[in-house]
């Protein structure tokens, strides 16, 4: 009895799939084509609803990181150039180029507000703002020393704000901004501070008041 049942089961299986054997190659090819179409459609739907949005988010994150790095780069370049021009002007009592570098700095600073995050865990924007503020105060002090009447009035009005050693505050703010930016871009504080220590080498000329 058992053998009869087994044979019956085998016969049922063979009968169920006998159409594969009896069908013409065209029928089989059509079935395979239909399966491939369903598979392609399913893959396309998965890409459209899952993979593509995820890739778009990843691309956007990379783009924002690139824009942020560029904003930092432009700011540091403009700020350091302005500081260098102010330092030279302080030595030579010649303000040539200071106004141009000032307007360039103000222009690129707008990028920071657009691309740099702010908040409890992000202090790079605050440090850059501090660097900018000390540069503006140093500019007033340099202009006063170069004989600009308007600047002289401001210095006379607030002598404690526009001290002769104001350049030291600029250097301190520059270093803090440098460290904060590198940390914002993924470095640890130790690595960022070590980079600042290596980069900002004090020279006798730079230390001149």
Secondary structure as UniProt FT lines:
FT   HELIX           2..16
FT   HELIX           18..22
FT   HELIX           25..46
FT   HELIX           47..51
FT   HELIX           52..92
FT   TURN            96..97
FT   HELIX           98..115
FT   TURN            120..121
FT   HELIX           124..145
FT   TURN            146..147
FT   HELIX           149..157
FT   TURN            159..161
FT   TURN            164..165
FT   HELIX           166..184
FT   TURN            185..186
FT   HELIX           189..199
FT   TURN            204..207
//
